[in-house]
Amino acid sequence: MIPELKEKLVAVDDEDSQREDEMDKFECKYNFRFEDPNAATLTSHARNANEEETMRRKDSARKQARERAKDAKEDIKKQRKEEIAKLKALKKEEILEKLTKANHLA
């Protein structure tokens, strides 16, 4: 083979291998372009991280309805206790009246 031709072929082969390496790198980048580079790490955020910036309403209608129902139940309970206390007081007075009548008769 002619030495000049041999040198040209070696140079072309080197250029081809460099070009192939560049193409492989590009193809690898292109194929994995949508993959996250930090896929192995898990990011975590504190629960109250965006508490001030959140779009949630502070008081919801459901929460207010629950509170109203709870207050109503407490009021009913309080009324029942008062009613029972009044009935007990009346019963006590009746018993005392009967005892005083019994003492007068005896």
C-alpha positions in Angstrom: 0.0 0.0 0.0 1.1 3.5 -0.6 2.3 5.2 2.6 0.5 8.5 1.8 -2.8 6.7 1.3 -2.2 4.7 4.5 -1.7 7.9 6.5 -4.9 9.4 5.0 -6.9 6.3 5.9 -5.6 6.3 9.5 -6.5 10.0 9.8 -10.0 9.3 8.4 -10.4 6.4 10.8 -9.4 8.6 13.8 -11.8 11.3 12.6 -14.5 8.7 12.2 -13.9 7.3 15.7 -14.0 10.8 17.2 -17.1 11.6 15.3 -18.7 8.3 16.5 -17.8 9.1 20.1 -19.4 12.6 19.8 -22.5 11.0 18.2 -22.7 8.5 21.1 -22.4 11.2 23.7 -25.1 13.3 21.9 -27.4 10.2 21.6 -27.0 9.4 25.2 -27.8 13.0 26.2 -30.8 13.0 23.9 -32.2 9.7 25.1 -32.0 10.6 28.8 -33.0 14.3 28.4 -36.2 13.8 30.3 -34.8 11.8 33.1 -34.2 13.6 36.4 -30.5 13.7 37.3 -31.3 13.5 41.0 -33.7 10.6 40.7 -31.9 8.7 43.5 -32.6 11.4 46.0 -36.0 12.1 47.6 -36.8 15.6 48.3 -39.0 16.3 51.4 -40.7 19.4 52.5 -41.9 20.5 55.9 -45.7 20.4 56.4 -45.9 24.0 57.3 -43.4 25.2 54.7 -45.9 27.3 52.7 -48.5 27.9 55.4 -48.7 31.7 54.7 -48.6 31.3 50.9 -51.3 28.6 50.6 -54.6 29.3 48.8 -56.7 27.4 51.3 -59.2 29.2 53.3 -58.6 29.5 57.0 -62.1 28.7 58.1 -64.2 26.4 56.0 -68.0 26.2 56.0 -67.9 22.6 57.2 -65.7 23.5 60.1 -68.1 26.3 61.1 -71.1 24.0 60.8 -69.4 21.4 63.0 -68.6 24.0 65.6 -72.2 25.3 65.6 -73.5 21.7 66.0 -71.1 21.1 68.9 -72.2 24.4 70.6 -75.9 23.4 70.1 -75.3 20.0 71.7 -73.5 21.7 74.6 -76.4 24.1 75.1 -78.9 21.3 75.1 -76.8 19.4 77.6 -76.5 22.4 79.8 -80.3 23.0 79.7 -81.0 19.3 80.6 -78.6 19.6 83.6 -80.3 22.8 84.8 -83.7 21.1 84.3 -82.6 18.1 86.3 -81.2 20.3 89.0 -84.6 22.2 89.3 -86.5 18.9 89.4 -84.2 17.6 92.1 -84.7 20.8 94.1 -88.5 20.5 93.8 -88.4 16.9 94.8 -86.3 17.8 97.8 -88.7 20.5 98.8 -91.6 18.1 98.5 -89.9 15.6 100.7 -89.1 18.2 103.3 -92.7 19.4 103.3 -93.9 15.9 103.8 -91.4 15.5 106.7 -92.5 18.7 108.3 -96.2 17.6 108.0 -95.3 14.3 109.5 -93.5 15.9 112.4 -96.5 18.2 113.0 -98.9 15.3 113.1 -96.7 13.2 115.3 
